[in-house]
Amino acid sequence: QKLISAGVNVALGTDGAASNNSLDMFAEMKLAAVLAKGVSKDPVALPANAALRMATINGAKALGVADKTGSLEVGKQADVVAVDLSDISSMPTYSVISHLVYATSRYQVSNVW
């Protein structure tokens, strides 16, 4: 949280199975958000929308390609992911972003375009 407050671009990623064996960006977002809360002893540290930004546009900024990818905008390249939230474990869904960060796994991805 201190780095973000200082204006540092903090990004999330997974570089391969050798580092964590899961390649699950949903798990990375959850871990970052939960660890930030625990370490800072602040239950509102690193909210879900910030974790999602760290996994998307901030990653593109870190790689120097934010003008080409990292967000859904006209003229940018993107992979669009459909996530199935119809399972009982995803109900009720009050906040889609919170669900994506805290309650979703790679196994719920139904399509990628």
LOTI-90906 format. One line per field, with one value per residue (C-alpha): x, z, y; residue in three letters; residue number from 1. Coordinates in steps of 0.001 Angstrom, whole numbers, plus 500000, padded with zeros to 6 digits. Example, Ala and Ser with C-alpha at 12.3 -4.5 7.8 and 13.67 -1.06 7.14 Angstrom:
% LOTI-90906
px <- c(512300, 513670)
pz <- c(507800, 507140)
py <- c(495500, 498940)
r <- c(ALA, SER)
k <- c(1, 2)
END
This chain:
% LOTI-90906
px <- c(500000, 502881, 504349, 501019, 500556, 504037, 503032, 504895, 503255, 502690, 501783, 500963, 501933, 502954, 506023, 505642, 505010, 508489, 507492, 504194, 502802, 499329, 499520, 496287, 495990, 492810, 494834, 497554, 495012, 493494, 496874, 498005, 494794, 494691, 498400, 498136, 495302, 497158, 500530, 499063, 496458, 494029, 490917, 490446, 494034, 494312, 490648, 489525, 489471, 493101, 494130, 492361, 494189, 497486, 496759, 495693, 496645, 499459, 501079, 500923, 502457, 505262, 506039, 505854, 502903, 499990, 499368, 498716, 497100, 496087, 492602, 489527, 489705, 489118, 492333, 494014, 494750, 492960, 492008, 488497, 487781, 484316, 484003, 481160, 479612, 476589, 478015, 476623, 480075, 479733, 476333, 475178, 477270, 476985, 480148, 481543, 484990, 485150, 484069, 486724, 489422, 488333, 486144, 487051, 489596, 490979, 488597, 485671, 487002, 484570, 485870, 488776, 488579)
pz <- c(500000, 500769, 497319, 495635, 497768, 496705, 493048, 492250, 489587, 491389, 489093, 489456, 487218, 487068, 485089, 484860, 486680, 488222, 490469, 491916, 489881, 489459, 486804, 488326, 488129, 490210, 493020, 492614, 492948, 496060, 497648, 497030, 498458, 501514, 502291, 502040, 504558, 506959, 506790, 507173, 509735, 507686, 506410, 503577, 502299, 498628, 497675, 494977, 492217, 492963, 492825, 489467, 488130, 489329, 487282, 484136, 483223, 485771, 484325, 480862, 482220, 483861, 480528, 478645, 476501, 478142, 474874, 473173, 475830, 479478, 479259, 477097, 474795, 471108, 469192, 471871, 471707, 474319, 475471, 476855, 479515, 480378, 483980, 484984, 488191, 488080, 490505, 494037, 495353, 493481, 494844, 495798, 493717, 495115, 493529, 490405, 490944, 494547, 493393, 490673, 493206, 496320, 495216, 491664, 490339, 486929, 486815, 486391, 483136, 480512, 477396, 476219, 473038)
py <- c(500000, 502363, 501825, 502513, 505636, 506763, 506484, 503255, 501115, 497802, 494921, 491233, 488375, 484773, 483836, 480101, 476873, 476968, 479874, 478682, 475759, 477204, 479953, 481263, 485048, 484919, 483323, 485960, 488771, 487204, 486593, 490175, 491652, 489383, 489781, 493572, 493528, 491226, 492954, 496445, 495344, 497414, 495589, 498078, 497970, 497012, 496739, 494314, 496923, 497829, 494155, 493807, 496873, 495389, 492254, 494111, 497687, 497935, 494820, 496352, 499579, 497590, 495932, 499239, 498144, 499989, 501831, 498454, 496249, 495987, 497475, 497086, 500089, 500670, 500023, 497934, 494212, 492156, 488725, 488719, 486131, 484821, 483651, 481354, 482710, 480394, 477827, 477787, 478788, 482075, 483000, 485481, 487837, 491352, 492723, 491086, 492615, 491368, 487922, 487861, 488733, 486823, 483910, 482906, 480456, 479624, 476656, 479032, 480503, 479242, 481004, 483133, 485173)
r <- c(GLN, LYS, LEU, ILE, SER, ALA, GLY, VAL, ASN, VAL, ALA, LEU, GLY, THR, ASP, GLY, ALA, ALA, SER, ASN, ASN, SER, LEU, ASP, MET, PHE, ALA, GLU, MET, LYS, LEU, ALA, ALA, VAL, LEU, ALA, LYS, GLY, VAL, SER, LYS, ASP, PRO, VAL, ALA, LEU, PRO, ALA, ASN, ALA, ALA, LEU, ARG, MET, ALA, THR, ILE, ASN, GLY, ALA, LYS, ALA, LEU, GLY, VAL, ALA, ASP, LYS, THR, GLY, SER, LEU, GLU, VAL, GLY, LYS, GLN, ALA, ASP, VAL, VAL, ALA, VAL, ASP, LEU, SER, ASP, ILE, SER, SER, MET, PRO, THR, TYR, SER, VAL, ILE, SER, HIS, LEU, VAL, TYR, ALA, THR, SER, ARG, TYR, GLN, VAL, SER, ASN, VAL, TRP)
k <- c(1, 2, 3, 4, 5, 6, 7, 8, 9, 10, 11, 12, 13, 14, 15, 16, 17, 18, 19, 20, 21, 22, 23, 24, 25, 26, 27, 28, 29, 30, 31, 32, 33, 34, 35, 36, 37, 38, 39, 40, 41, 42, 43, 44, 45, 46, 47, 48, 49, 50, 51, 52, 53, 54, 55, 56, 57, 58, 59, 60, 61, 62, 63, 64, 65, 66, 67, 68, 69, 70, 71, 72, 73, 74, 75, 76, 77, 78, 79, 80, 81, 82, 83, 84, 85, 86, 87, 88, 89, 90, 91, 92, 93, 94, 95, 96, 97, 98, 99, 100, 101, 102, 103, 104, 105, 106, 107, 108, 109, 110, 111, 112, 113)
END
